[in-house]
Amino acid sequence: MPSLREAQKQLTRDTIVERALELFTAKGYAATTIDEIAAAAGTTRVTFYAYYPSRTDLMKEFMARVNAVLDRTNGPGRPSTATELVDVVRAGKLPGILAWIESRAALWPVFRPYLDVLSDAAAVDPEVRSMLEAWNEEVISDMVRGMEHAGRFPAETRHIRGTLAYTQLDYVATLWTRRRLEPNRDHALEVLAGSWHHLLCGDESSEHMNPRASGPKNPDTP
């Protein structure tokens, strides 16, 4: 059981993160100062730096909280950071894909604000940009691994398929967070799941896998 001192330190850490998230969301990453965050958290600049020696360290905390919400684990040499996604792609069933997407959509209000700030920070901080790109690549790699396990699609097309699927997911998620738009969620997720099914689990015939393999059906077509 944590001591009173440890509990107080965690409370201070949580308060700094929560106030920083509010300010970054309202003002933008570049326009928000450390002094503003410290004041909003009811502490001092010195205390802020005791917990987070730099703004980049604070962004690392944001990323850790995203991973905690999504149950994505860190660790070198791990075969996957989210085995559930790998399994869903490997199974290749539309209902399973939709269920996985819906489970993540239910968490968007919790973790997407952190990702939106990280994206904002990445525009001005190369270290944050590298960290966010590596995180995105982990998600894409999980999709690729699922296709590999299923023996689906030529190896040279799997990464672009995963990249397109992730980009679609990220765009749809921003409709409820950064862009503050609210299209019909059920319809949007169904369309997204259908697109994922086509990209990641679709028809595996040779013609589908390599559309250039067969010539045009109409010989008069150039």
Backbone torsions as a table, in degrees:
resi	resn	phi	psi	omega
1	MET	NA	130.4	-176.7
2	PRO	-65.5	146.8	178.3
3	SER	-72.8	168.0	178.8
4	LEU	-60.8	-39.0	179.9
5	ARG	-65.1	-43.5	179.0
6	GLU	-65.0	-39.4	178.5
7	ALA	-64.2	-38.8	179.1
8	GLN	-66.8	-40.3	178.3
9	LYS	-64.0	-40.2	178.6
10	GLN	-67.2	-37.0	177.2
11	LEU	-63.2	-42.6	178.1
12	THR	-63.4	-44.1	178.3
13	ARG	-59.8	-47.3	-179.8
14	ASP	-61.7	-40.4	-178.9
15	THR	-65.4	-42.7	178.1
16	ILE	-60.4	-45.8	-178.6
17	VAL	-63.6	-45.2	-177.6
18	GLU	-65.4	-43.3	179.4
19	ARG	-68.8	-37.0	177.5
20	ALA	-63.0	-43.1	178.9
21	LEU	-60.3	-43.2	179.2
22	GLU	-62.1	-44.7	-177.6
23	LEU	-70.3	-44.6	179.1
24	PHE	-60.7	-38.9	-179.6
25	THR	-67.9	-39.7	-177.0
26	ALA	-78.8	-39.8	-172.0
27	LYS	-109.1	-20.6	-173.1
28	GLY	99.4	153.6	-176.3
29	TYR	-64.1	-50.2	-174.8
30	ALA	-66.3	-30.3	-174.6
31	ALA	-87.1	-6.1	-177.5
32	THR	-98.6	129.8	-177.5
33	THR	-98.8	160.9	176.4
34	ILE	-62.9	-39.6	179.6
35	ASP	-61.3	-38.9	178.8
36	GLU	-65.4	-40.9	178.8
37	ILE	-65.0	-46.6	-179.3
38	ALA	-60.1	-44.3	-179.7
39	ALA	-64.0	-43.4	179.6
40	ALA	-63.7	-31.4	179.4
41	ALA	-84.6	-1.6	179.8
42	GLY	71.1	31.6	-179.3
43	THR	-135.0	-161.9	-176.6
44	THR	-119.7	166.4	177.2
45	ARG	-60.3	-38.9	179.6
46	VAL	-62.4	-43.7	179.3
47	THR	-64.9	-41.4	177.5
48	PHE	-54.8	-50.2	-177.2
49	TYR	-68.0	-22.9	175.9
50	ALA	-67.1	-31.0	179.0
51	TYR	-93.0	-38.4	-177.0
52	TYR	-133.9	97.9	-176.2
53	PRO	-59.4	-18.7	178.5
54	SER	-152.6	166.5	175.2
55	ARG	-62.9	-32.6	178.0
56	THR	-62.9	-38.9	177.2
57	ASP	-63.7	-36.0	176.1
58	LEU	-64.7	-38.3	177.9
59	MET	-66.8	-32.6	175.3
60	LYS	-64.4	-36.3	175.8
61	GLU	-65.8	-39.6	176.1
62	PHE	-58.6	-45.6	-179.1
63	MET	-65.1	-38.4	178.4
64	ALA	-62.2	-35.3	-179.6
65	ARG	-73.5	-34.7	173.1
66	VAL	-60.5	-48.1	-179.6
67	ASN	-62.0	-36.1	179.9
68	ALA	-66.3	-42.5	179.5
69	VAL	-63.8	-41.5	-176.5
70	LEU	-87.5	-0.8	-178.9
71	ASP	58.1	36.0	173.9
72	ARG	-92.6	128.7	-174.0
73	THR	-102.5	147.5	178.2
74	ASN	-96.2	153.6	174.4
75	GLY	153.9	125.9	-179.9
76	PRO	-64.2	142.4	176.2
77	GLY	80.4	1.6	178.0
78	ARG	-71.4	139.3	-179.6
79	PRO	-69.6	-23.0	179.8
80	SER	-160.9	152.9	175.1
81	THR	-102.6	-8.6	-179.9
82	ALA	-151.2	84.1	-173.6
83	THR	-63.5	-27.1	-179.6
84	GLU	-62.0	-41.4	178.1
85	LEU	-65.0	-43.0	177.3
86	VAL	-56.9	-46.2	-177.6
87	ASP	-65.1	-39.6	-179.5
88	VAL	-64.5	-44.1	179.3
89	VAL	-67.3	-40.8	179.6
90	ARG	-62.0	-42.3	-179.2
91	ALA	-65.5	-37.3	173.9
92	GLY	70.2	27.0	-178.9
93	LYS	-103.6	130.3	-177.8
94	LEU	-57.2	-45.8	178.5
95	PRO	-58.8	-37.8	178.5
96	GLY	-66.8	-39.9	177.6
97	ILE	-63.6	-46.1	179.7
98	LEU	-61.7	-42.2	179.8
99	ALA	-62.3	-40.7	179.2
100	TRP	-65.0	-44.7	179.5
101	ILE	-63.0	-42.2	179.2
102	GLU	-63.2	-37.0	179.3
103	SER	-65.1	-35.8	177.3
104	ARG	-75.4	-38.2	179.1
105	ALA	-60.9	-34.1	178.4
106	ALA	-63.6	-22.8	-178.8
107	LEU	-97.7	-4.8	-178.1
108	TRP	-52.2	-44.9	-179.2
109	PRO	-60.1	-22.7	-177.1
110	VAL	-86.7	-47.1	-171.6
111	PHE	-106.0	-22.3	-177.3
112	ARG	-62.5	-36.8	176.9
113	PRO	-56.6	-36.8	176.9
114	TYR	-65.7	-44.4	179.7
115	LEU	-64.9	-36.7	178.7
116	ASP	-63.7	-41.5	177.0
117	VAL	-66.6	-41.2	177.8
118	LEU	-60.1	-40.1	177.3
119	SER	-64.1	-40.5	177.4
120	ASP	-63.7	-44.2	-179.7
121	ALA	-66.2	-34.0	-178.2
122	ALA	-62.2	-24.2	-179.5
123	ALA	-69.2	-21.4	-176.1
124	VAL	-123.9	-10.4	-176.6
125	ASP	-123.0	107.2	-177.8
126	PRO	-58.8	-34.3	-179.3
127	GLU	-68.1	-40.3	176.7
128	VAL	-66.9	-38.7	178.3
129	ARG	-60.2	-44.3	178.5
130	SER	-64.0	-40.5	179.9
131	MET	-64.1	-43.5	-178.9
132	LEU	-69.6	-39.8	177.5
133	GLU	-62.7	-40.1	178.6
134	ALA	-65.2	-39.0	178.6
135	TRP	-65.2	-45.7	177.6
136	ASN	-58.4	-41.6	-178.5
137	GLU	-65.8	-32.4	176.4
138	GLU	-61.5	-43.8	-180.0
139	VAL	-63.7	-46.0	179.4
140	ILE	-60.9	-40.9	-179.2
141	SER	-64.2	-32.7	175.8
142	ASP	-64.4	-39.5	176.3
143	MET	-65.1	-44.1	178.8
144	VAL	-59.7	-41.7	-179.1
145	ARG	-63.6	-38.2	177.0
146	GLY	-62.6	-41.9	177.3
147	MET	-66.3	-38.4	178.0
148	GLU	-61.4	-46.4	-178.6
149	HIS	-62.3	-32.2	179.5
150	ALA	-84.2	-8.7	-175.8
151	GLY	64.2	38.4	-170.8
152	ARG	-107.4	131.2	176.0
153	PHE	70.2	154.4	175.6
154	PRO	-61.6	143.2	-176.9
155	ALA	-56.1	-35.2	-175.4
156	GLU	-72.6	-10.9	179.9
157	THR	-103.6	-8.9	-172.4
158	ARG	-66.7	-40.8	-176.6
159	HIS	-66.9	-42.2	179.6
160	ILE	-66.4	-34.7	175.8
161	ARG	-62.6	-46.3	178.0
162	GLY	-63.5	-39.4	179.3
163	THR	-63.4	-44.9	178.7
164	LEU	-63.6	-41.3	179.7
165	ALA	-64.2	-44.0	179.6
166	TYR	-64.8	-41.2	-179.6
167	THR	-61.7	-39.3	177.2
168	GLN	-62.9	-45.6	179.2
169	LEU	-60.7	-45.1	-178.7
170	ASP	-63.0	-40.5	180.0
171	TYR	-65.6	-46.9	-179.7
172	VAL	-61.8	-39.3	179.9
173	ALA	-62.2	-36.5	-178.8
174	THR	-68.2	-18.0	177.9
175	LEU	-63.7	-25.8	180.0
176	TRP	-102.5	-7.8	-177.2
177	THR	-116.3	-89.4	-173.6
178	ARG	-62.2	-41.7	-175.1
179	ARG	-85.6	-11.7	175.2
180	ARG	58.1	33.0	176.7
181	LEU	-104.4	152.4	-177.6
182	GLU	-135.5	74.0	171.7
183	PRO	-68.2	169.7	178.9
184	ASN	-57.6	113.3	-173.4
185	ARG	-64.1	-45.4	-178.0
186	ASP	-59.3	-45.1	180.0
187	HIS	-64.4	-43.1	-178.6
188	ALA	-61.8	-43.1	-178.6
189	LEU	-69.9	-34.6	176.9
190	GLU	-65.2	-43.0	178.1
191	VAL	-64.4	-42.9	178.9
192	LEU	-61.8	-44.2	179.2
193	ALA	-62.2	-39.7	178.2
194	GLY	-64.2	-38.8	178.1
195	SER	-66.7	-41.8	176.5
196	TRP	-60.6	-42.7	-178.7
197	HIS	-61.2	-40.1	178.0
198	HIS	-67.2	-45.5	-176.3
199	LEU	-70.6	-42.1	-169.6
200	LEU	-103.0	-20.4	-171.6
201	CYS	-139.2	14.3	-169.4
202	GLY	-73.0	-167.4	-179.2
203	ASP	-52.4	125.8	-175.5
204	GLU	-104.8	17.8	176.8
205	SER	-64.1	158.0	-177.3
206	SER	-61.6	-33.1	-179.6
207	GLU	-67.9	-40.2	179.8
208	HIS	-68.6	-38.9	-177.6
209	MET	-68.9	-31.6	-178.8
210	ASN	-138.8	85.7	-175.6
211	PRO	-62.7	-16.3	179.1
212	ARG	-83.3	-6.8	-174.2
213	ALA	-69.5	-32.2	-179.4
214	SER	-110.6	143.9	-178.9
215	GLY	-77.0	174.9	179.4
216	PRO	-63.3	141.2	-178.8
217	LYS	-66.5	-31.7	179.0
218	ASN	-95.9	113.9	-176.0
219	PRO	-64.7	-16.5	178.4
220	ASP	-84.6	-11.2	-179.9
221	THR	-76.4	127.9	-178.3
222	PRO	-64.9	NA	NA
